[in-house]
Amino acid sequence: MENFIINQEESLKGLISKEHYFQSLLQIAYSNNLLSIRELEIIQLQMFELLTEIVGYYTRDESSSVREEVAEQIILSFSYTLGLCLKKQPTIKENIELIKSTKLKQLFTEGEKILKSKVELCENLLNTVYETRLRVETFAYTDTIDYGIPLFFKDYDIRFASHETPASIDYPLAVDVRNLVGIEYIEEYLNKVILENKFCSLFDAKEIEALLKGFNKEYSHMLVNVFQLTLTNYIGCILTGKVGTSLDISEGDRAYICSMIKDLPEEMLEKLILMASETLCDNLCIEDQVLIKYIKETAQDIIPQIENAIKIDKLERVFITLKKSEENFLKYEDGESLSNSSFRQITEEIRACHRVEEKIEIITDEIHSLKDIVDVLGADCIFEDEFIEVFKALEDFEIALLIKATSTSKAFDNEYGTESEKEWQKKLKEYLDSLNALRREELLRVAEGIEV
């Protein structure tokens, strides 16, 4: 029997429910002949006696019976408490021997002691969460740690509902708490929040805020995990060879990352990301092995997101460009527009020119507003490759203004605009694609920082 238990230990461990530990342990032990029918009957009799005693507490000895659903809840509760006691044992063999040799009431009493100590531990963990809390928060994060989790300590019933989790928890973790309930769930959740908080504290709060804005300007209302976004972008920075703790990833950085990973087999991509996570820990001088493990586990979960983003050509959804605050924007006030008659006269002059150089000269001399140059480009007076020559003649800031204009009017989408508008917008994209990556990146960055 002893050899059988030892040999089966690992395989049986995986079958035991973390949530319903005591019940599943009995079931597995009996089905594998580790408990006889007689031994199981003795345990069931003790469970009935324990139920009777707890029902007495529940009714304050005014009745020896309760509704069936109440009795079921009480059984789930004391089974959960028994499970906490049994989980302290390192092996299934020791668990079974403990159940055979010790009264369930005694195990229950020990389980209640463990419960109370865990509640006290979790109250301390919540204080640590407050001490390390994110300096950039979402509504879900704030509500969870300020209201949702304190609600647990207010309503948690150790005696009659230890298996329940009376908390309102909306903030998602990078790695979910799985197969745990009650105080065990809260303990695991708080420990993971602390790990995430400590990691995020290694970065500038303004950069994290800019990262979240780059993800979505309505981020504060979304169920987004701040740690995962921060970790992902920093892994992207590691891949581009950047040093320091900056989280910003430019269009050029993404192009470089894409060229690096787009043709990698899955196992090579996994190896690359995990190596980046190790480099990340070295760069940030992270020595906490629990945090290192959590970082690697999260990095593993990021890999499918990267693979999917590469497939659909949306890598910007994974590696995000920071969105700086409004105070960093350059406010642009447009020049005075031409009157309708003057505009018609100038476009007719441009249309009559035989050389593109003549057209460019008229544009640079007569056009002094963004609105007018956009209208000229769509007025059927510039054709084919002439657009490229016009763009070459414009100042970088003027090109950035055109990029800004198109980015706010869906100009690169062929479903919008007249045929003439579509043509110049298509040519602008063609012109940008012909530039080297650094210059194109700079133009896009300037355009992003303009407020029209």
Kinemage of the C-alpha trace (Angstrom):
@kinemage 1
@onewidth
@group {chain A} dominant
@subgroup {mainchain}
@vectorlist {calphas} color= white
{ca met a 1} P 0.000 0.000 0.000
{ca glu a 2} L 2.748 2.448 0.983
{ca asn a 3} L 4.722 1.856 -2.215
{ca phe a 4} L 1.547 2.309 -4.255
{ca ile a 5} L 0.857 5.686 -2.669
{ca ile a 6} L 4.416 6.882 -3.265
{ca asn a 7} L 4.379 5.743 -6.896
{ca gln a 8} L 0.981 7.341 -7.543
{ca glu a 9} L 1.676 10.560 -5.639
{ca glu a 10} L 2.394 12.849 -8.587
{ca ser a 11} L -0.371 11.526 -10.831
{ca leu a 12} L -2.994 11.757 -8.078
{ca lys a 13} L -1.933 15.257 -6.996
{ca gly a 14} L -3.001 16.652 -10.336
{ca leu a 15} L -6.488 15.212 -9.894
{ca ile a 16} L -7.219 16.943 -6.605
{ca ser a 17} L -9.253 20.153 -6.837
{ca lys a 18} L -7.652 23.178 -5.207
{ca glu a 19} L -11.100 24.638 -4.643
{ca his a 20} L -12.746 21.475 -3.254
{ca tyr a 21} L -9.634 19.912 -1.776
{ca phe a 22} L -11.149 17.824 1.030
{ca gln a 23} L -14.012 16.390 -1.038
{ca ser a 24} L -11.845 15.530 -4.041
{ca leu a 25} L -9.158 14.007 -1.794
{ca leu a 26} L -11.707 11.608 -0.299
{ca gln a 27} L -13.086 10.704 -3.711
{ca ile a 28} L -9.661 10.020 -5.234
{ca ala a 29} L -8.407 8.151 -2.177
{ca tyr a 30} L -11.448 5.864 -2.179
{ca ser a 31} L -11.448 5.267 -5.960
{ca asn a 32} L -7.734 4.321 -5.780
{ca asn a 33} L -8.213 1.969 -2.806
{ca leu a 34} L -6.370 4.284 -0.437
{ca leu a 35} L -9.463 4.429 1.772
{ca ser a 36} L -11.688 1.432 2.455
{ca ile a 37} L -15.467 1.656 2.442
{ca arg a 38} L -15.443 1.269 6.223
{ca glu a 39} L -12.938 4.103 6.659
{ca leu a 40} L -14.999 6.323 4.351
{ca glu a 41} L -18.155 5.590 6.361
{ca ile a 42} L -16.388 6.616 9.581
{ca ile a 43} L -15.325 9.903 7.949
{ca gln a 44} L -18.871 10.537 6.707
{ca leu a 45} L -20.245 9.914 10.196
{ca gln a 46} L -17.803 12.462 11.613
{ca met a 47} L -18.856 14.925 8.927
{ca phe a 48} L -22.489 14.501 10.011
{ca glu a 49} L -21.543 15.094 13.643
{ca leu a 50} L -19.590 18.199 12.664
{ca leu a 51} L -22.535 19.452 10.585
{ca thr a 52} L -24.879 18.944 13.543
{ca glu a 53} L -22.600 20.936 15.832
{ca ile a 54} L -22.183 23.814 13.376
{ca val a 55} L -25.939 23.904 12.692
{ca gly a 56} L -26.353 24.353 16.445
{ca tyr a 57} L -24.108 27.422 16.262
{ca tyr a 58} L -26.004 28.632 13.199
{ca thr a 59} L -29.425 28.423 14.882
{ca arg a 60} L -28.052 29.352 18.320
{ca asp a 61} L -29.339 25.998 19.552
{ca glu a 62} L -32.910 27.012 18.772
{ca ser a 63} L -33.242 24.220 16.206
{ca ser a 64} L -31.406 21.088 15.143
{ca ser a 65} L -32.387 21.449 11.499
{ca val a 66} L -32.024 24.014 8.713
{ca arg a 67} L -33.127 24.279 5.104
{ca glu a 68} L -31.382 21.879 2.751
{ca glu a 69} L -29.589 24.683 0.843
{ca val a 70} L -28.266 26.102 4.136
{ca ala a 71} L -26.969 22.675 5.163
{ca glu a 72} L -25.241 22.312 1.776
{ca gln a 73} L -23.537 25.689 2.229
{ca ile a 74} L -22.362 24.761 5.730
{ca ile a 75} L -20.941 21.467 4.437
{ca leu a 76} L -19.071 23.344 1.673
{ca ser a 77} L -17.771 25.782 4.280
{ca phe a 78} L -16.394 23.275 6.778
{ca ser a 79} L -15.037 21.133 3.924
{ca tyr a 80} L -13.122 24.187 2.683
{ca thr a 81} L -11.751 24.764 6.193
{ca leu a 82} L -10.728 21.118 6.487
{ca gly a 83} L -9.000 21.444 3.121
{ca leu a 84} L -6.887 24.337 4.407
{ca cys a 85} L -5.634 22.146 7.233
{ca leu a 86} L -4.888 19.215 4.926
{ca lys a 87} L -3.054 21.382 2.390
{ca lys a 88} L -0.404 21.971 5.039
{ca gln a 89} L 0.705 18.345 4.607
{ca pro a 90} L 3.347 17.806 1.905
{ca thr a 91} L 2.038 14.476 0.525
{ca ile a 92} L -1.215 12.647 -0.181
{ca lys a 93} L 0.011 9.806 1.999
{ca glu a 94} L 0.332 12.125 5.006
{ca asn a 95} L -3.072 13.618 4.270
{ca ile a 96} L -4.736 10.218 4.254
{ca glu a 97} L -2.951 9.112 7.415
{ca leu a 98} L -4.011 12.363 9.098
{ca ile a 99} L -7.657 11.838 8.142
{ca lys a 100} L -7.543 8.245 9.420
{ca ser a 101} L -5.815 9.058 12.699
{ca thr a 102} L -7.348 12.410 13.681
{ca lys a 103} L -10.936 13.406 14.397
{ca leu a 104} L -12.381 15.739 11.785
{ca lys a 105} L -13.432 18.158 14.514
{ca gln a 106} L -9.789 18.580 15.502
{ca leu a 107} L -8.763 19.116 11.879
{ca phe a 108} L -11.578 21.641 11.530
{ca thr a 109} L -10.341 23.541 14.590
{ca glu a 110} L -6.834 23.668 13.103
{ca gly a 111} L -8.318 24.801 9.790
{ca glu a 112} L -10.125 27.679 11.510
{ca lys a 113} L -6.844 28.803 13.066
{ca ile a 114} L -5.269 28.814 9.601
{ca leu a 115} L -8.242 30.782 8.261
{ca lys a 116} L -7.929 33.460 10.930
{ca ser a 117} L -4.186 33.801 10.390
{ca lys a 118} L -4.748 34.110 6.629
{ca val a 119} L -7.338 36.832 7.140
{ca glu a 120} L -4.836 38.771 9.248
{ca leu a 121} L -2.117 38.156 6.645
{ca cys a 122} L -4.377 39.414 3.842
{ca glu a 123} L -5.240 42.577 5.755
{ca asn a 124} L -1.502 43.252 5.948
{ca leu a 125} L -1.129 42.441 2.249
{ca leu a 126} L -3.849 44.963 1.424
{ca asn a 127} L -1.901 47.599 3.361
{ca thr a 128} L 1.149 46.719 1.245
{ca val a 129} L -0.988 47.172 -1.877
{ca tyr a 130} L -1.876 50.664 -0.667
{ca glu a 131} L 1.780 51.440 0.039
{ca thr a 132} L 2.877 50.301 -3.432
{ca arg a 133} L -0.244 51.268 -5.376
{ca leu a 134} L 0.064 52.339 -8.992
{ca arg a 135} L 0.713 56.014 -9.539
{ca val a 136} L -1.436 55.785 -12.665
{ca glu a 137} L -4.758 54.133 -12.002
{ca thr a 138} L -7.912 52.995 -13.758
{ca phe a 139} L -11.388 53.090 -12.263
{ca ala a 140} L -11.394 49.285 -12.035
{ca tyr a 141} L -8.094 49.299 -10.127
{ca thr a 142} L -9.204 52.022 -7.709
{ca asp a 143} L -12.622 50.486 -7.075
{ca thr a 144} L -11.126 47.040 -6.521
{ca ile a 145} L -8.496 47.964 -3.944
{ca asp a 146} L -10.374 50.801 -2.230
{ca tyr a 147} L -13.847 49.242 -2.084
{ca gly a 148} L -14.076 45.746 -3.560
{ca ile a 149} L -11.454 43.977 -1.446
{ca pro a 150} L -12.246 45.788 1.849
{ca leu a 151} L -15.789 44.520 1.297
{ca phe a 152} L -14.413 40.979 1.591
{ca phe a 153} L -13.044 41.578 5.089
{ca lys a 154} L -16.334 43.172 6.114
{ca asp a 155} L -18.555 40.310 4.907
{ca tyr a 156} L -16.345 37.202 5.062
{ca asp a 157} L -17.951 34.501 7.240
{ca ile a 158} L -15.251 32.164 8.572
{ca arg a 159} L -17.614 29.729 10.280
{ca phe a 160} L -20.538 29.365 7.881
{ca ala a 161} L -19.249 30.499 4.457
{ca ser a 162} L -15.469 30.183 4.408
{ca his a 163} L -15.634 28.925 0.802
{ca glu a 164} L -17.201 32.129 -0.524
{ca thr a 165} L -15.493 35.278 -1.772
{ca pro a 166} L -17.746 38.243 -0.917
{ca ala a 167} L -15.691 40.821 -2.778
{ca ser a 168} L -16.170 43.004 -5.846
{ca ile a 169} L -13.038 42.505 -7.928
{ca asp a 170} L -13.022 44.013 -11.415
{ca tyr a 171} L -9.354 44.801 -12.016
{ca pro a 172} L -7.818 42.055 -14.189
{ca leu a 173} L -4.424 40.595 -13.342
{ca ala a 174} L -1.808 39.766 -15.962
{ca val a 175} L -1.988 36.151 -14.740
{ca asp a 176} L -5.404 35.205 -13.387
{ca val a 177} L -5.940 33.513 -10.044
{ca arg a 178} L -7.155 30.056 -10.999
{ca asn a 179} L -9.109 27.411 -9.066
{ca leu a 180} L -9.085 29.212 -5.731
{ca val a 181} L -11.906 30.702 -3.659
{ca gly a 182} L -12.388 32.315 -0.271
{ca ile a 183} L -9.390 33.644 1.615
{ca glu a 184} L -6.996 31.683 -0.632
{ca tyr a 185} L -8.247 33.634 -3.657
{ca ile a 186} L -7.815 36.965 -1.882
{ca glu a 187} L -4.314 36.041 -0.707
{ca glu a 188} L -3.210 35.039 -4.206
{ca tyr a 189} L -4.838 38.091 -5.796
{ca leu a 190} L -3.209 40.546 -3.374
{ca asn a 191} L 0.215 38.946 -3.747
{ca lys a 192} L 0.004 39.311 -7.527
{ca val a 193} L -1.172 42.925 -7.322
{ca ile a 194} L 1.844 43.698 -5.107
{ca leu a 195} L 4.198 42.108 -7.664
{ca glu a 196} L 2.639 44.165 -10.446
{ca asn a 197} L 2.764 47.368 -8.387
{ca lys a 198} L 6.446 46.875 -7.540
{ca phe a 199} L 7.352 46.299 -11.176
{ca cys a 200} L 5.483 49.389 -12.385
{ca ser a 201} L 7.152 51.501 -9.679
{ca leu a 202} L 10.444 51.018 -11.554
{ca phe a 203} L 9.168 53.265 -14.381
{ca asp a 204} L 8.245 56.918 -14.654
{ca ala a 205} L 4.540 57.394 -13.889
{ca lys a 206} L 4.164 59.954 -16.688
{ca glu a 207} L 5.519 57.446 -19.203
{ca ile a 208} L 3.097 54.783 -17.999
{ca glu a 209} L 0.255 57.289 -18.320
{ca ala a 210} L 1.411 58.171 -21.842
{ca leu a 211} L 1.571 54.449 -22.643
{ca leu a 212} L -2.007 53.953 -21.448
{ca lys a 213} L -3.165 56.942 -23.509
{ca gly a 214} L -1.383 55.454 -26.504
{ca phe a 215} L -3.274 52.225 -25.892
{ca asn a 216} L -6.623 54.009 -25.672
{ca lys a 217} L -7.499 57.549 -24.657
{ca glu a 218} L -10.383 56.117 -22.615
{ca tyr a 219} L -8.081 53.717 -20.760
{ca ser a 220} L -9.268 54.825 -17.308
{ca his a 221} L -12.697 53.321 -18.021
{ca met a 222} L -11.329 50.076 -19.454
{ca leu a 223} L -10.473 46.722 -17.894
{ca val a 224} L -6.796 46.941 -18.833
{ca asn a 225} L -3.876 45.516 -16.867
{ca val a 226} L -1.270 48.254 -16.428
{ca phe a 227} L 1.542 45.829 -15.578
{ca gln a 228} L 1.101 43.759 -18.733
{ca leu a 229} L 1.093 46.819 -21.001
{ca thr a 230} L 4.190 48.193 -19.263
{ca leu a 231} L 6.021 44.861 -19.413
{ca thr a 232} L 5.128 44.345 -23.073
{ca asn a 233} L 6.401 47.739 -24.176
{ca tyr a 234} L 9.581 47.377 -22.169
{ca ile a 235} L 10.206 43.983 -23.788
{ca gly a 236} L 9.795 45.813 -27.119
{ca cys a 237} L 12.394 48.359 -26.008
{ca ile a 238} L 14.740 45.500 -25.054
{ca leu a 239} L 14.296 43.958 -28.504
{ca thr a 240} L 15.341 47.237 -30.149
{ca gly a 241} L 18.470 47.398 -27.983
{ca lys a 242} L 17.445 50.460 -25.982
{ca val a 243} L 18.933 51.109 -22.557
{ca gly a 244} L 17.408 52.832 -19.543
{ca thr a 245} L 13.760 52.625 -18.511
{ca ser a 246} L 12.028 54.482 -21.331
{ca leu a 247} L 8.863 52.760 -22.521
{ca asp a 248} L 8.441 54.609 -25.825
{ca ile a 249} L 8.317 52.630 -29.049
{ca ser a 250} L 8.365 54.538 -32.329
{ca glu a 251} L 7.083 53.523 -35.743
{ca gly a 252} L 10.682 52.801 -36.721
{ca asp a 253} L 11.128 50.606 -33.631
{ca arg a 254} L 8.062 48.598 -34.593
{ca ala a 255} L 9.339 48.184 -38.134
{ca tyr a 256} L 12.624 46.886 -36.732
{ca ile a 257} L 10.853 44.489 -34.347
{ca cys a 258} L 8.621 43.265 -37.169
{ca ser a 259} L 11.606 42.540 -39.429
{ca met a 260} L 13.235 40.680 -36.539
{ca ile a 261} L 10.362 38.377 -35.643
{ca lys a 262} L 7.959 38.096 -38.601
{ca asp a 263} L 9.570 34.959 -40.057
{ca leu a 264} L 10.616 33.285 -36.811
{ca pro a 265} L 9.231 29.827 -36.005
{ca glu a 266} L 7.054 29.743 -32.906
{ca glu a 267} L 9.703 28.128 -30.713
{ca met a 268} L 12.312 30.722 -31.749
{ca leu a 269} L 9.931 33.599 -31.041
{ca glu a 270} L 9.211 32.123 -27.620
{ca lys a 271} L 12.939 31.828 -26.925
{ca leu a 272} L 13.541 35.427 -28.062
{ca ile a 273} L 10.790 36.876 -25.824
{ca leu a 274} L 11.893 34.869 -22.797
{ca met a 275} L 15.509 35.961 -23.338
{ca ala a 276} L 14.272 39.564 -23.514
{ca ser a 277} L 12.440 39.084 -20.223
{ca glu a 278} L 15.651 37.808 -18.628
{ca thr a 279} L 17.579 40.803 -19.976
{ca leu a 280} L 14.807 43.014 -18.649
{ca cys a 281} L 15.254 41.624 -15.128
{ca asp a 282} L 19.003 42.205 -15.340
{ca asn a 283} L 18.530 45.783 -16.585
{ca leu a 284} L 16.138 46.599 -13.753
{ca cys a 285} L 18.206 44.718 -11.128
{ca ile a 286} L 15.224 42.533 -10.216
{ca glu a 287} L 16.325 39.763 -7.854
{ca asp a 288} L 12.964 38.742 -6.372
{ca gln a 289} L 12.536 35.206 -7.754
{ca val a 290} L 8.750 35.305 -7.360
{ca leu a 291} L 8.568 38.483 -9.436
{ca ile a 292} L 10.977 37.065 -12.022
{ca lys a 293} L 8.763 33.988 -12.369
{ca tyr a 294} L 5.674 36.199 -12.725
{ca ile a 295} L 7.383 38.322 -15.401
{ca lys a 296} L 8.299 35.205 -17.394
{ca glu a 297} L 4.804 33.774 -17.042
{ca thr a 298} L 3.299 37.035 -18.303
{ca ala a 299} L 5.837 37.225 -21.134
{ca gln a 300} L 4.769 33.732 -22.177
{ca asp a 301} L 1.167 34.940 -22.417
{ca ile a 302} L 2.224 37.906 -24.580
{ca ile a 303} L 3.651 35.669 -27.326
{ca pro a 304} L 0.267 34.714 -28.910
{ca gln a 305} L -0.657 38.415 -28.999
{ca ile a 306} L 2.542 39.189 -30.893
{ca glu a 307} L 1.968 36.320 -33.333
{ca asn a 308} L -1.572 37.473 -34.053
{ca ala a 309} L -0.508 41.119 -34.458
{ca ile a 310} L 2.118 40.084 -37.029
{ca lys a 311} L -0.481 38.064 -38.971
{ca ile a 312} L -2.941 40.959 -39.210
{ca asp a 313} L -0.254 43.645 -39.592
{ca lys a 314} L -1.285 45.438 -36.386
{ca leu a 315} L 1.886 45.337 -34.314
{ca glu a 316} L 1.029 48.821 -32.998
{ca arg a 317} L -1.646 47.168 -30.856
{ca val a 318} L 1.021 45.243 -28.956
{ca phe a 319} L 4.027 47.576 -28.964
{ca ile a 320} L 2.518 50.987 -28.341
{ca thr a 321} L 3.759 54.491 -29.103
{ca leu a 322} L 3.384 56.762 -26.091
{ca lys a 323} L 0.747 59.462 -26.268
{ca lys a 324} L 2.203 62.542 -24.622
{ca ser a 325} L 0.028 64.888 -22.602
{ca glu a 326} L -1.759 67.780 -24.260
{ca glu a 327} L 0.741 70.281 -22.830
{ca asn a 328} L 3.392 68.806 -25.151
{ca phe a 329} L 1.261 69.448 -28.256
{ca leu a 330} L 2.084 72.229 -30.706
{ca lys a 331} L -1.034 74.302 -31.326
{ca tyr a 332} L -1.289 75.294 -35.003
{ca glu a 333} L -3.379 78.246 -36.119
{ca asp a 334} L -4.086 78.174 -39.827
{ca gly a 335} L -3.283 81.128 -42.059
{ca glu a 336} L -5.929 83.232 -43.796
{ca ser a 337} L -7.708 81.343 -46.559
{ca leu a 338} L -8.154 82.714 -50.052
{ca ser a 339} L -11.472 84.011 -51.251
{ca asn a 340} L -13.389 81.705 -53.590
{ca ser a 341} L -12.609 83.852 -56.622
{ca ser a 342} L -8.882 84.056 -55.798
{ca phe a 343} L -8.735 80.313 -55.183
{ca arg a 344} L -10.386 79.563 -58.568
{ca gln a 345} L -7.980 81.926 -60.354
{ca ile a 346} L -4.900 80.302 -58.760
{ca thr a 347} L -6.028 76.742 -59.483
{ca glu a 348} L -6.671 77.713 -63.116
{ca glu a 349} L -3.143 79.147 -63.331
{ca ile a 350} L -1.707 75.949 -61.870
{ca arg a 351} L -3.746 73.817 -64.250
{ca ala a 352} L -2.430 75.810 -67.216
{ca cys a 353} L 1.237 75.245 -66.288
{ca his a 354} L 3.150 72.708 -68.390
{ca arg a 355} L 5.982 72.180 -65.931
{ca val a 356} L 5.647 70.978 -62.342
{ca glu a 357} L 8.301 73.499 -61.239
{ca glu a 358} L 5.945 76.309 -62.321
{ca lys a 359} L 3.110 74.771 -60.335
{ca ile a 360} L 5.311 74.486 -57.245
{ca glu a 361} L 6.352 78.138 -57.571
{ca ile a 362} L 2.707 79.286 -57.640
{ca ile a 363} L 1.832 77.091 -54.635
{ca thr a 364} L 4.733 78.327 -52.527
{ca asp a 365} L 4.103 81.977 -53.439
{ca glu a 366} L 0.314 82.148 -53.266
{ca ile a 367} L -0.875 79.468 -50.798
{ca his a 368} L -0.545 80.354 -47.101
{ca ser a 369} L -2.998 78.114 -45.265
{ca leu a 370} L -3.372 74.390 -44.649
{ca lys a 371} L -6.964 74.506 -45.824
{ca asp a 372} L -5.991 76.037 -49.154
{ca ile a 373} L -3.133 73.638 -49.860
{ca val a 374} L -5.398 70.670 -49.076
{ca asp a 375} L -8.020 72.119 -51.418
{ca val a 376} L -5.421 72.723 -54.155
{ca leu a 377} L -4.204 69.121 -53.907
{ca gly a 378} L -7.783 67.948 -54.469
{ca ala a 379} L -8.693 70.485 -57.189
{ca asp a 380} L -7.702 68.510 -60.293
{ca cys a 381} L -4.792 70.802 -61.109
{ca ile a 382} L -1.931 68.496 -60.037
{ca phe a 383} L -1.562 65.070 -61.594
{ca glu a 384} L 0.196 61.712 -61.199
{ca asp a 385} L 3.888 62.046 -60.171
{ca glu a 386} L 3.549 65.833 -59.875
{ca phe a 387} L 2.216 65.211 -56.373
{ca ile a 388} L 5.509 63.625 -55.313
{ca glu a 389} L 7.457 66.638 -56.631
{ca val a 390} L 5.156 69.014 -54.762
{ca phe a 391} L 5.638 67.062 -51.529
{ca lys a 392} L 9.411 67.161 -52.011
{ca ala a 393} L 9.252 70.953 -52.287
{ca leu a 394} L 7.285 71.425 -49.076
{ca glu a 395} L 8.890 72.001 -45.690
{ca asp a 396} L 8.857 69.100 -43.217
{ca phe a 397} L 6.392 70.934 -41.002
{ca glu a 398} L 4.046 71.392 -43.974
{ca ile a 399} L 4.242 67.667 -44.698
{ca ala a 400} L 3.517 66.986 -41.019
{ca leu a 401} L 0.447 69.246 -41.296
{ca leu a 402} L -0.784 67.232 -44.282
{ca ile a 403} L -0.217 63.989 -42.357
{ca lys a 404} L -2.174 65.442 -39.434
{ca ala a 405} L -4.976 66.507 -41.770
{ca thr a 406} L -5.232 63.053 -43.298
{ca ser a 407} L -5.013 61.264 -39.944
{ca thr a 408} L -8.015 63.230 -38.668
{ca ser a 409} L -10.119 62.693 -41.787
{ca lys a 410} L -9.491 59.005 -42.516
{ca ala a 411} L -7.706 60.202 -45.624
{ca phe a 412} L -5.748 57.028 -46.209
{ca asp a 413} L -8.982 55.046 -46.347
{ca asn a 414} L -10.160 54.738 -49.944
{ca glu a 415} L -13.798 54.699 -48.864
{ca tyr a 416} L -13.620 58.412 -47.993
{ca gly a 417} L -13.327 61.545 -50.103
{ca thr a 418} L -13.659 62.387 -53.791
{ca glu a 419} L -11.529 60.690 -56.392
{ca ser a 420} L -9.179 63.713 -56.489
{ca glu a 421} L -8.857 63.721 -52.703
{ca lys a 422} L -8.125 60.008 -52.723
{ca glu a 423} L -5.419 60.517 -55.352
{ca trp a 424} L -3.335 63.079 -53.438
{ca gln a 425} L -3.752 61.188 -50.176
{ca lys a 426} L -2.615 57.993 -51.874
{ca lys a 427} L 0.379 59.847 -53.316
{ca leu a 428} L 1.244 61.294 -49.906
{ca lys a 429} L 1.347 57.785 -48.483
{ca glu a 430} L 3.504 56.716 -51.441
{ca tyr a 431} L 5.854 59.638 -50.762
{ca leu a 432} L 6.146 58.768 -47.051
{ca asp a 433} L 6.843 55.127 -47.895
{ca ser a 434} L 9.731 56.231 -50.129
{ca leu a 435} L 11.504 58.029 -47.263
{ca asn a 436} L 14.057 56.376 -45.026
{ca ala a 437} L 12.647 55.035 -41.765
{ca leu a 438} L 14.190 57.718 -39.523
{ca arg a 439} L 12.842 60.663 -41.528
{ca arg a 440} L 9.418 59.090 -41.901
{ca glu a 441} L 9.350 58.393 -38.170
{ca glu a 442} L 10.279 62.010 -37.394
{ca leu a 443} L 7.541 63.364 -39.679
{ca leu a 444} L 4.965 61.106 -38.052
{ca arg a 445} L 6.166 62.140 -34.595
{ca val a 446} L 5.877 65.853 -35.459
{ca ala a 447} L 2.413 65.284 -36.936
{ca glu a 448} L 1.324 63.474 -33.788
{ca gly a 449} L 2.369 66.453 -31.686
{ca ile a 450} L 0.392 69.024 -33.695
{ca glu a 451} L -2.993 70.184 -32.477
{ca val a 452} L -4.949 71.632 -35.399
